[in-house]
Every structure is written in structure tokens, then in C-alpha cells.
Amino acid sequence: MKDVTPLTDGWTLRHDETPLPAQVPGCVHTDLYAAGVIPDPYLGLNETEVAWVGRRSWTYVTDLAPDSGHERTDLVFDGLDTAATITLDGRKLGSTRNMHRGYRFDVTGANGVLEVDFASAYDEAESVRALTGKRPNVYPEPSQYIRKMACNFGWDWGPTLVTAGIWRPVGLEHWSTARIASARPLVTVEDGTGRVEVRVLVERTEGGRERGLVAAATVDGVRVEVAFEGDEAVLRLDVEDPRLWWPRGYGEQPLYRLDVELRDETGVLDTWERRIGFRTVELDRSADEHGSGFTLVVNGVRIFARGVNWIPDDAFPSRITPERYRTRLQQAADANIDLVRVWGGGIYEDDAFYGACDELGLMVWQDFLFACSAYPEEQPLRGEVEAEARDNVVRLMPHPSLVLWNGNNENLWGFRDWEWEPELAGDSWGEGYYLGLLPRIVAELDPTRPYAAGSPWSGSWDHHPNDPAHGTYHSWEVWNRQDYAEYRANVPRFVAEFGWQAPPAMATLRRALPGEELAPDSPGMLHHQKAEDGNGKLDRGVARHFELPENDFDRWHYLTQVVQARAVAAGIEHWRSHWPVCAGTVVWQLNDCWPVSSWAAIDGDGRLKPLYHELRRVYADRLLTLQPGDGGGGGPVLAVINQSATEWRTAVTLRRLEADGTTVHRGVHEVTVGPRSVLRLPVPAELIPAEQSAKEFLVADADGLRALHFPVADKDFAYPRPEYDVTVEAVEGKSATVDVVVSAHTLLRDLLLQADRLDPHAAADQGLRTLLPGEQARFRVTGCGSVDAKRARAALFCADAR
């Protein structure tokens, strides 16, 4: 039977010939930081102080004595970052140039000093660029010339921290006769029968070439055995009436263990096991009167995807534990998210990520790793791209949560719109990957899942790559140049990226910028703002709706977070109200990789921004929204959205109110909305506030849900001076937990309790709330110390017109 010995202990990192303790898996930066050689790269301006780390070579060293009594011993690296030469006792075993794949070396009978020498990623990239020629890139870094996490070289939300190291597990595999080289399960459902076709490849020793081998597979009590003919065996299993795996909100997520066994006449030689799920997935791209669609269909059910984009959760991904994956993905599920897009400038995540998605019912859209650059298709890159794609398709395909392979992020769009075509002058730029190589690999290895050439992509060159009427669409003009109300200007078929920035939580800023007097343009704030004119766009977004505060950082911080939440909600509410024409929204972005002003809903310290709570509201199965200006007579429309599996019968109360809370007119509408559908109703004329009225607004309430429509921006609305009472109540049986109760005497718009101002460990259970006079809000705060009403009031903000 095969034995595996992890190689996690005893490593050192050579730093100027001085050996430092090294953690494996890990990276140079984390080892240098642990040894006190460099400061925390995430704090203050330290990122620039450690830039030298990525521009030099490094060596990891350990002693190896792999004798085991087996015929064969392999040294197996699950991930090396990136350009490495591996030697054992002075003998070169091989070299690598790809972070995104594994490597295996025969070390049978060898022992001695094992060295892994990492060249600077910059040097490797420059050598490849010299071979292939220059290609355009959105950023002035050579990320497209090396198969490495592109955002290591910096992004508009991420630091430039170019890593090196043994970033995934390494170990020794001892085996005899034969081992399972790969097992590839194709899982389908047809006429109530679950079918599993497992293709098993083996590698043999010299002594095992003539031995008879048998493969056996078992799932749900069904077992099949097949003798090998050559080095491949195909096992087919039928499971009658399997329980189907569903996305969250559509059903349960039953998982079945699939076991594969390799043996000969002496017994079991090797085993392989994974969890699988039975489900079908299709991508409906059919044409209709609105263009051509992009709708995910799981088990025959058409789905409006409630999605988020995912970036690496740490700039040093070796620090991301299974528990951290689970926490972040549980937060996604708790926010009613059902799809996570793994963005193409990061990594193929650890199996723990996809395993958590399997359990939580989070559909995974997986990009191949190409982003915002023109990629050469010549060697040595082409061979690496193919090997990487094959490795990761086979590794990830058992996961039922994986529903889509996607060729790239924004490169087809970039070729057409970002002046790449004339600069390339006929040179390769990646099109052959996205429209040729990658779809062929998916069709060969994983034909059970759909493939899309890119995002955005209209399906062919017959349409502009970012045509909202065809395929996937990225909406960035609104954030870059317009007001968030412009999200309502069109109805794309599928919005795969859009978003709005805000700074992180106050406690995150204070930890990341110690001792700094915070201001929008203070040195640390500017350094932790990576977007082009990011603060200018934040200010313009605020100024369209509020008076831009001067010399009041607390107010600026609050208003930018309010605008972020409102902007994203405006887009989602509008697009959801147009289902099934629009079949999904994927917000940029769920998470951050360090403390930074960004589009994230969860900041770099894991704190929830108001946007997170707003996502939970607008992604709920049932949603009320008032859509301004698109009614038949130009007035607002009430959209009642029901994404649940059951009919929704409810009474919607519409009130036309004055700023002081006085009711001008009231109406009650009984509505019935079928499952997975939307009802749109024009608001009756007598309930519509006068156009551009500064004193009237509209409220819709049903089943505890609320929608609001204000005809003017907050800075023009006649808000009364906010008046409210605050009390703090202990929660019986729960330590460090209180309820902060706010009782409104006037209209309170977008009331927010910033719990981290009470204690850096504190969190509130909700975000923005709008209260009418006489209403009450109860904020449950956990992780706090002693809190009184005065301290609680100091942490409360609302959007009055001051």
C-alpha cells in the first residue's frame, strides 16, 4: 500500500547565507516577517519597504532521507511559487515555472540535502518576455509572462508583494508496482439514474509493467471492478434515484463518497476518494427578442444567479486555512449568495474552498487564470498553460458546486476596446487559448460542464464583447464616471461584474495605519487606495447625493459606505426586477486580501461593511423594490420579486409621506407572485410624490420588507433634525453581547451602528436601517465590552442633509 510522508518540518530559508526558520507551506515574505527581518507588509507604508523581496532569489533547504523499502519514492510538490530549480545531494531533479500546478520527481534511493532555489519572478518574466516579445497589460508589471498569481504584481485593490516559496504541501510518496496517477469522475443524471464514469490512469514501476491490475469503484453501496488493459481503466456505476445536489435556496446538498481502489494479486496498492454530487448543469445561451441569454440551468431549473466575485483572501495565500475558507464562504451563504466567481487574476483555490462550496450550496464559476492582459501563446508559456489547465480540470471536476469554466477575465474586451489590436500588430494575445485550447481541454476532460470563452463575452465576434444584450456584461462606466442611478439605464442579460468602492471599517483602518491622523488624503489612506483616482470617484459619488464633508473624516467614512451599499443595491434591485431577461448579478467583490479601500463587502480584517448587510437584503428570496422613472407614465414601479419555490401572497402597503412622517396618501394592494417570478406594478398616481419634491417620499411595506423612493438626493431633501433615543440592554445568558435600541422621533435615513467603534472585536447583526417617526430598531452587538447609551450614540450615524 502506498505510504505518504509529509515534509513540513525542518526547512530553512537562506537569507544572505544566514539560515532562517521556514514554514512549509509558506512563502518568503511570511518567513522573513516571522524572523523579524521585514515589518508587516500590510501596515502603513511598509509595502514599499519590502519591495526588494520580490526582486531577488531565495533558497529553501532541508535534509531528505526517503528510504522506505518500496520500489519507488516520489518527491511531490502540490505547489511551487514559481520559477524553481530542485536539487537533491547536488543532483538536479528538475525545474518549474508554474505556480498553478503540481510537480513529481523520482527520488528512489536518493538522500541528502534538498534545495529548492527560487529565481526572482521578475527575472523569470523578463526572460520570457525577451523570447515572446512585449504584450499590452493594464498594469505596468510583467504578470502575463509567468504562470503566477497575477495580482501578486499589484491590482487596483491589492498590494505589489511578489512572493516565492513552497506555497502548497510537499511530501514523499512511497509505492510499489503501480499507483493511481489520476481518477476522473464524470457524474451525470438521466431519467432518474445517477451515472458515474470514472476514468483511472495508473503509473507503473519497471517491476509492475507485466502485473495484472484491477480497479474498483464504490459509491452509495454500488461497486464495480474492471481489469486494466494497459494503463487506463473505465468504471461505470449507476445509482438509482439519487438525491440531487442543489444550489442553496433550491434544495439540499447531499454528497456521496466515491472510493476508487487499485490492487493486484498481493492486495491493495493505492486508493483515491472524493465526495461527489448528482446534478445536471447547463448554460442557456439561446437567442430571443432581447438578444442572446446567459442563464444557468441546474437540474432543469432556470436560476437567477445571486453572485459575488472572489479574489484570493490573502496576498499570501499559503496563510488561508480551511477554517478561514469556511468562515468567508459561510458569510457568503448567510448573505443569500448562491454563486461565487473565482476571478482569473488569482489562483485555483485549495480543495477546502470547493469542499465548503459543495456543502453550502454555493455554485462556483471558475475562471482559468488570465486577467486584463494580452498573453503570448508561444513556448514556454503555451505548454505550461495546457499542463496547468489539465491539472486543475481533473483536480476540481469532482466538486458538484463547480458549474462553469470561464476562459479569462476581460481580455477579449481588452483586445477590442483598450487599443491592444494596433499595438499587437498581429502577435498572439491569448485568443487561441480562450477560443481553442481551453474549450478543447474542457470538452475532452470534463464534458459535463459548460465553458464560456471569457467574461465579458457576447458569444462571438459578431457582437461587441461587452454588449449588454448578449452574454455576460461588465458594468464599470457607472463607477468610473457616472451616478449609480445609471445602473437602471439598461437590462443586461447577465451582469458578471459591477461594484462601488468604500473604505474598510474604522477599526481596520486604525490597526492598519497605526498612529496616523486619518483623513481621506492622509499618507496611509492614499497608499491603501490602489484604484486610479479612487478617492476622486468616492468623493464624486458622495457629492451627487450629500454635501461632501470637509475636515470630518468620520462623516466622510460613513457616507462613502452608505453610497457603496446604495449603489450596489440600486443595480441588483433593478436587474432582479427584470428577471428572466437578466439572469444574474455577480458583485465585485466579496472579500479583500489586505486592509484597503475597495469594492469588497468584507474588508481585509474580515469585518463586514454595510454593503454586506445590504447584499443579504437584496439577495433574499423575497424582495420589494420601487424602481423610479420606468413606469408607463414615467412614474415609479413597484416590483415584487419572489425567487422562492412557493407562491407569495401578500398585502403591500404604499404610503406617500411628508418629511415629518405625516401620511399624505395610503393604499393597500393584494398581490400574488408565482414561484421564481417577478410582478411589476405601476404606482398609482395619487401615491407618487411630486417630481423633484424635497418634502415627500414613498414607502412600500410587506411581510417585514420595505422599499423606499425619494424623488431628490439627500442633500436636497428637507430632512428634519434627527431626534432619537438610545438605550442599551444586556442580553440574558450571552456575555459580551448587548442590544442597542434606537427609538426614532423623526425620520432617520440609513441609520448605521458602527459596532467596531465600541470595540475592535464587536460586530452588529445588521447594517443600514431607515426608521419612520415612532419606529424602533434593535441592533444586536456581539464581542463588545461595557457599553452605555452615550457610547452607543457616538457610534450611530444617519444620512441627514447637514
N, C-alpha and C positions, 0 to 999 in steps of 0.2 A: 504494500500500500504506500502511496506517495506520502512523504513527510515534508512539512514546511517549517522552516526556522526563520522567524522574523529577525531582521538586522536593524534594531532600533537603538541599541546601546553601544557605547564605546567609540563613537565618532568624534573626531576633532576637525576644526576648521583652521586652516593655516592663514594667519594674518601677519604679514611682514615676517614670515618664518616663525612667528610665535603661535603655538597651538592653543586654540580656544575651544572650550567645550561646545559641542554642536548637538542640536536636536534634530533627529531624523524620524519622521518627515519634518521639514522646516525649510528655512531659507537663510541666506547670508544676512539680511537685514535683522531678522529676529535674533539670530545668534550674536551678532555684533551688539545689538541693544541689550540682550541679556548679560553680556560680558562687560557692559559699561563703556564700550568703545564709541558708540554713537548715541545721541539723545533720541527720545521718542520722535520718530519722523512725523507723527500726526499733530504734534503740539507746536503752536506758534508758527515761526518761520523755519522750523527745523528741516522741512522737506528739502530746502535748498542746501542746507549744510551737509546733507548725506548724499547729494547727487553723485559724488565721486565713487560711491559703492558700485553703481551700475556700470562704471566705465573701466573696471579692472577685472583681472581674472582671479579665481578663487579655487581652492582645493579642499576637498573633504577626504579624510583618511580614517581607515580602521584596519584592524587585523582580521584575516579570514582564515579559518581552518575548516573547510567544508567536508572533510572525510565522513562518510555516513554508512558505508557498506552497500549502498545502492550502485547500480550500474552507471547512473548518470546523476550529476548535480548541476543545476542551473542557477545562475545569479539573475534574479528577476527584479527589474525596476518598474514599478507602476507609473512613475512619472519623474522625468529629469528636466530641469529648467536651466538651460535649454541646450546650448552648444557645449557638449561634454566629450571628454576622452576618458575612457575607463581602462586602467591598467591594474594587473594583479602580479605582484612579485616582479615588477619591471616589465611584464609582458603585456602588450596592448591587446585588450579584449575587443574593443570596438569604439566607435564614436557615434554621437547622436546630434540631432539638430532640430528636435521637435518636442515641445513641452506637452503636447496633447496626445501622446501615445506611449505605450509601454515597450520595454526592451528586455531581451533574454539573451544571456551569454552562457555557454558551456564552460564550467569551471571544474569539471570532474578531475579529481586527483590533485588539484592545484591548491596552494595555500600561500600565505604571506601577506604583505601589505597591499591592501586595496586602496587605490586612489581614484577619485573622480575629479578631474580637472575641468572647471567651467571657464570657458572663454567669456569675455565681455559680450553681452548680447548686441551691443553697438558694433563691436568689431565684426561679429558674425554677419550682422545685417549689412554692414558696409561691404564686406567681401562678396555677398550675394548680389548686392546692387551693382557692383563692378562687373559681374557676369551677365546680369539680365538687362541692365540699363535702368534709368530712372523712370519712375511712375508717379503720377499725382497722388496726393494724400491730403485729407482735410487738415491734418496736423503736421507740424514740421518735424516729425520723428519717423524713423525708418521701420515702422511696425510691420509693413507688408512684405518685408524681405526676410522675415524669420517667423517660423511657426511657433509663436509665443503669444500669451495673453496680450492682445493689442493695447488694452487700457493700462498695462504696466508702464507704457510710454506717455501716460497722461491722457485725460479726456476733459470734456467741459464740466465734469463733476468729480474728477479723480486726480490724484497726485501723480507726479512722474517719479516712480520708485521702481527702477528696473532691477528685477530680482534675479537671483541664481540660487540653485540648490537642489537637494533631493526632496522634492515637494510632495511626493506621494510614497506609500510604503515600499520597502525593499526587503527582499528575503531570499533564502536559499530553498529551492525545491529539489528534493532527492527522490528519484524514481527509477524503476526498473521495467524492462520490457516495453511499456508504452504508457503514454499519458494522454488525457483529453486536451487537445490543443484548442478546440473551441466547440461550443454547443450553441446551436442557433435555432430557437423555437419559433415557428410560425403558428400563431394562435388565431383561429377563425371560429365563427359561429354560423351554422347553416341549418335551417329547418329545425331549430331547437337542439341541435347537436353541437357540442364544442369539439373542435378538432385541433389537435396539437401535432405538428410535424416537426420533429427535432432532427436537425442535420448535425451529426457528430463527426468531427475531424480528429484524428489521432496523430501523434508523433511517436515514432518507434526508436528504440536503441538498435545498434547493429545486431545484438543477440535476439531482438524481438521481431526482426523482419519476417521470419517464417512462422511465427507463432500464430495460432488461431485466436482471434479476439471476438468477444461478444459485447454488445452494448445493450443495456436495459434501461427503460424509462418508465417512471411511475407517476401518475397524477390521479388524485381522488380515488385511489383503490384500483385504477386501471393500470395494468402492467403489460409491456410489450418488450420482447427480446429480438435482436437481429444480429446475425453474424456479419462480421466485416468482410467485404470484398475489396481489398486494397486498404486505403486509409480513411474511407468515409462510410458511414452507415446512416440510413434514414429510418427513423422510427415514427410510426403514425399511431396516435391514440385517439379514440372517440370517447367523449364524456357525455352521457345522455342528460338532457335537461339541466345544464349547468346554471348556477346563479350568475347573472350578468353583473359585470362591473359597470358602474355608472359614475358620471361626474357628480360632484356634490350638489345637492338640491334636486337631483333627478332619481335618486335611488341609492342603494347601498354599494359598498366597495368590497365584495368578497374576493379573497385572494386564495389561490390554490398553490400548494407546493409541488414543484416539478423536480423530481430526482432523476439523475442520469448516472449510470454506473458502468464502468469499463472493467472487464475481467478476462482472464484466461483460465486454463485448467487449474492453475495454482490458487486462484481466488481473485478477490477484488484488487485491481491495480490503481484505480483513481475514481473519484466521484465529483459530481457537479450538481448544484441545486440552486434554484431561483424560485421566487414567487411570481406567478403569472395571473392574469385575469382574462375572463372571457368577455369579449365585447367586439363590436364592429365599429369602424370609424371611416367616414367618407368625407370628402370635401366637394360640396356642390358649387360648381363654378358656371352653372348654366346661364344663358342669356335670357333677358326679359325686357320689358318696355323701359326699365330703368338703367339698363346696361348689362353688365355681367357680374354675378354674385360671388360671394366668398363665404359660404355657410358651412360650419362644421355639423356633421350629422353622426350622432353616436347611437348605436342600436336602433337606427331608423328614426330617431327623434332629432329634429332640427333645433339647434341651440343658438341663443344669443349669448356670445361669449363675454363674460364679465371678467376682464383680464387686467393683468399688470405685467410690466416688463421687469425682468430680474437681471441685476448686474452682480458680479462677484461680491459677496457680503463682507469682504475684507480685501484690501490691496495686497495682503499677504495671505493667499487662500489656504496655505497649509495650517493656518490657525482656526479654520472653520471646522468645528466639531459636529458630529451627528446631532448632538443636543441643540446646537445653535441653528442648524438647518431646521430642525423640528420646530423650534420656537418661532422662527421667522415665518415658516410655512403655515404653522398653526395660526399665527396672526393674520396671514392672508385668508385662510379659510374663515376665520372669525369675522372678517370684513366682507363676507359674502362673495369673495373672489372665487372663480371656478377655473381660471386659466392663468398659467404663468408662462410667459415667453422668456426663454433663456437666450439672452441677446448675444449677437455674434462677435462682439469685441472682447468677450470674457473667456470662459472655459467651458468644457463639457464637465458638468458638476460631478461630485462624488456620488456613488450609488446611494448613499444615505439621503441625498436630496430627492432622487427619483423614488426611493422607497417610501419616504414620507408623503410624497405626492400620491403614490398608489393608495396609501392608507386614508388620506384625507379627501380623495376625490378631486384633486387639482389636476386638470388637464395640462400637459406640458407641450408647448410649442418649442421645438429645439432648432435654433439656428446652427448651421455649420459656421465655423469661426472665420468669418470675413466681414469687415465693417469699415465703411467710409473711406475706402482706399481702392486704388487700381492695383490688382495683384498680378505679377508676372506668372505666366503659365509655362515657362521654361524650367528645365532642371537647374538646380537641385530641388526646386520647390514643388514641381508637379508630382514627382514620386512621393514626396512627403505628404502632400495633400491627399493623394489616393490612399496611402497607408493609414493615415490618420482617420479618414472617413470610414474606411473598412473596420478599423479597430473599434471605433465608437458606435457605429451602427450595430455591430454584433454585440458590444457590451451593453447597450441601452435597450435593445429591442425586446427583452423580456418584460419590460415595465408597461403595464396596461395604461398608465397615466400618459404615456407618450403618444400624442395623437397627430403630430405634424412634424415633418422635416422641412426646413427652410434654408435655401441656398446661401443667403447673405443678407446683410443689413445695409440698405441704401446705395449699393454700388451700381445697380442698373439705373437708378435715378441719377446718381452722380455722373455716370457716363453721358447722360442726355442733358443735364441741366447745369453741371458745375464746371463747364469748359474743359472737361477731360479730353473729349474727342479730338480737338485740334492739337492738344499737347501730346497725345499719344501717337499721332501720326501713323496709325496702322499697327502699333505694337500691341501685344496681348495685354489684357487688363482684367481677366477673370471670367469673361462671358463663357468661355469654354468649360469652366468649372460648373457654373450655375445652370447652363442650358445643355450641357453634355455629360461631363464626367459624373457629377453628383447624382443626377436623376438615374443614370445607368447603374450606379452602385446601389442606390435605394431599391430600384426595380429588381436587381439581382439578389440582394441580401434580405430585404425587408419589404416585400410587395404588399404586405397587409396594411401599410400606412400611406397616406397621401404625401406628396412632395410639392412644394412651391419653390419657384426659382429664386424668389427674393421678396423682401419687404422694404419699400412698397414695390408692387409689380402688378401691372394690369392684365397679365396673362399672355401677352405677346407684344411685339414691337408695333403692332397695328394701332396701339393706343399709347399715349404718354405713360411712362412707368408709374407716375403718381396721379393718374386720372381718378378722381373720386368715384366715377361711375363704373369703374372696372377694377375688381380685385381689391387688394389692400392699399391703404392710403395713410400717409404720414402728414399730420396737420401741425406744421411749425410756423407758418406765416403769422398765425394769431399771436403766439407768444412773442415772436421776434418783432412784430411791427404793429399789431392791432389790439383792439379791446377784446376781452373774452366773449363778449356778446356775438362776435363774428363767428364763433363756432356754429351758430344757428344759421349761417348763410348757405349751407349745403347739407346733403344727406349722403355721405359716402357709403359704399357697400360694406366696408369693414375698416374701422379706424385702428390701425396697428400701433400707432404712436401719436401721442399728443400729451401736453403737460404744461405745468406752470411752476415756477420756482418759488421757494421761500427759504429763509434761514432755518437752521436747526433749533431745537429747544434751547431755552436760555441756560439751563444747567449744562447742556452740551457745549455751548459757546464758552461758558466760564471755565470749564475743565480744559477745553482745547486751546484757549487763549488766556492762560493764567496771568493775572496782573494787568491785563490790558484794559484801558478805559474804552468800553465798547462804543462804537459808532459805525454807521454804515460804511464809512470810508476809513476806519482805523486800519493800521497796517495788517493785523491778523485777519480781520474781516475781509479785506481785499485779497489777501493771499488764499483764504479759504472760499473764494468765489472764482471758479475757473471758467465760467461761461463768458463768451465775448460780450462786452457791455452788459454783463449780468445785472449789476446794480442799477444801471440806467433803465433796463427793462423792468426791474422790480418797481422802481420809482414811477415809471410811466404807467404801469398797471395800477398802482395805488392812486395816482393823481387823477385818473379818469373817474374815480368813484369817491375819493375822500380828499380832504385838504391834506397835502403832504406835510407831515410834521417836521418842524425844524428843531434841532437840538433836543430831540426827545426820542432816544433810541428805543425805550420800552414801547412807545406808541408805534413807532415805525416797525418794530419787530412784530407786534400784534397785527397791524394792518396788512403787512406782507403775507402773513399766514392766513388771514381771512381771505384775501384776494386769491391766494393759491387754492383754497378749498372751494370758494365760489366758482372760480374759473373751471376747474375740473368738473364740478357738479353741473355747471351750465352745459358743458359738452355732453356729458353722459346722459343727462335728463333729456336733452334734445334728441340725441341719436337713439336712445332707447325708445322714445316715443314714436319713432319711425320704423320699428320692427314690423315686418320682416325685411324691408328694403335694406336697412342697416342691420348687420348680423353680428356685430361685436365691437367692443371698445377695449383697447389694451393701453392702460395709462402708463405714461413714462413718469415715474418709475416707482416700484415698491420700496426699495432699500437703498442704502448708501454703503460705501466701502471705507469711509473715514468721515470725520466731522467737517461738513461743508454746506454752504448754501447750494441747494439743488432742487430738483423736481421730486425728490423722494417723499413718500408718505411716512416712512420710518427713518429717523435720522441715523447718523453714523454711530451713535452710542446706544441705538436700539430704542430711543424714545419716540413715542407716537406724536406726530404733528396733527393739528386739526384736520388736515386732509385725510388722514387715516379714518377718523370717525365719520367724515363725510362720505368716504367710499363705502363704509358699512351701511350708510343710509341709502345712497343712490344705487347700490348694487343689491339691495334687498329684493326678495321675490316680488314684493308688492310696493309700488311707488306712486305717489301723487306728484304731478308737476304742472305748473302753469307756464305755458310757453307763450311769450309775448309776441304780438305782432304777426302771427301767421294764421289767424282766423279768417274765415271767409270775408268778413268786413274789415279786416285789419286789426281786430281786437284779439285779446289773448284766447288761448285754447287750454282747456283742462284735459290733460292726458292721464288716464287711469291705467297703470301698467301692471299686468298680472303675469309673472313668469312662473308662478307655481303650477302644480299639476291639477289643481282643483279650481272650479269656478269661484269667482269673487263677487258676492252680492254685498253691496254696502250703500250707505247714505252719505253723500258728500255734502257738507255744509259749506257754502260760499258766503263770505261776508266782505262787504265793501266798508272799510273802516277809515275813520279820520286819525290823524297822528296821535290824538289824545286817547284813542281807543273807542270813541263813540261809533256805534254802528249806523251807517247811512242806509244800507240795504242788506237784506239777508235772504238766501234761498237754499232750499234743500233739494238735492237731486238723487233719486234712487237709481243706481246703476248696477248692471250685471256685466261682468267681463269674463269671457271664457278663459280656460287654461292656456298658458303660453301665448297670450294675445294682449292687444292694446286697444283701448277705447278712447277716441278723441272727440271732445265735445266743445263747441264754441261757447264761451262765457256769455250769458245773457247780457244785453246792452245795459240794463239797469244796475248790473253789478260791476261794470267796468269803470275803474277810476278814470277821471278826466285825463286826457292825454297831457303829459308833462305836468301833472298835478304834483305840487310839493306837499300836499296835505292829506292825500288819500292813498290807500293801498288795498290790496286784495289778499284775502286769506282763504285757503281751502283746507278743510279738515275731514278726515275719515279714518275710523279704526285706529286712532292714535297717531296717524300720519298727518303731516302738514306741508303745504306748499304756499309760497309767498310770491306776490308780484308787486314791485314798486315801480311806478312809471318814470322815476328820475333817479339819478345817482344819489348816494347817501349825502354827499356834500351839498346837494340842492334840496334835500328833504327837510321838512320842518320838524325835526325831532324835538320832543320836549327834553328838558334837562333830566338825565336818567336819575330815577329815585327808586331805591330798593332796600330791603332789609336783608341782613345776612345772619344766619345762626349756624352753629356747629354742634352736631350731635354725635356722641360716641356710638359706635356700632357694637351691640352686645355680643360678646363671645369672639370678637375679632380684634386682636391687638394691632396697633399702628394703623387703624382704619377709622375714618370719620365720614359723616355725611355733611357736606356744606350745602345748606338750604338757602336759596335765594328767592325772596318774595318780591315780585315786581309791583310797583305803584304806577309806573309809566311803561311805555313801550321800550323794551330792551332788545335791540337788534344784535344778533351774533354775539351773545354773551359767551365768554370763554373763561374758564378757570384754568390757569396755567399752574398745574399742581407742582411742577418741578421748582417753582419759586418758593414753595413751602418747605420742600426737602428735595435734594437731588435724586433720592430714591422714590419719591412719591409719583403716583400716576392717577389720573381721573378716568372714570369709566365712560366719559362722553366728551364731545367737543363743543362745536358752536350750537347755541340754542337761542331762538328768538321767543321772547315772552311778551304776551299782551298784558295790559294792566290787570292786576288781580291774579295772575298765574304764578305758579311756583315751579322751580327746578331744583332737583336734588342731585348733587354731584357726589358720587361715592369715591373717596380718595383713599388709596392704599399706600402703604410704605411711608407714612408720614409720622413725624414725632408729635409733640404737643402743638395743637393748632387752636387759636381762638378766633373770634369773629373779626377782629381787627386785622390779623394776619391774612385771613381768608379774603377779606375785602381788598387787600393790597394786591392779591393775585388774580383779581377779577377785572376783565376788560369788556367793553361793549362798543359797538360801532355808532356812536352818536356823531353829530355833524360838527363837532368842535374843530 
